[in-house]
Amino acid sequence: MSMRRMISVLVMLTVLCGGLGARAEERALDDDQPGVGAQLGWGMASFGTNLGYIPAKLIYAAGGGLVGLLAWGMTAGDTDVAKGIFSPAFGGTWAVSPEMLRGKEPIYFNGPSYDRPNN
């Protein structure tokens, strides 16, 4: 199956299931449970978002890793300095879920800041 045909089939399924899922979603609003079509739509939106988000996160983490290693070397092996760079670069959200797109969960591009322990 060609790529163009596969994409057109996925788009048609999304449109068809989205129409069916809208009625189911209206009934399920009290349960806060989206219908099948809405779940498919949010899943596809999540997949599409991750096509750009994950490579951007990888580039950010690789840059943070390089800068962290350089900072560690320039400070004669001070691991607290390196951890201060590694923690935000490597932490955070690595893949966006449908719940994140719906606003049910937060998206953190950066990880938490590293707090140097008091000596």
Secondary structure, DSSP 8 states (H G I E B T S, - for coil): --HHHHHHHHHHHHHHHHHHHHHHHHHTTTTT---HHHHHHHHHHHHHHHHHHHHHHHHHHHHHHHHHHHHHHHTTS-HHHHHHHHHHHH-S-SS--HHHHTTSS---SS---------
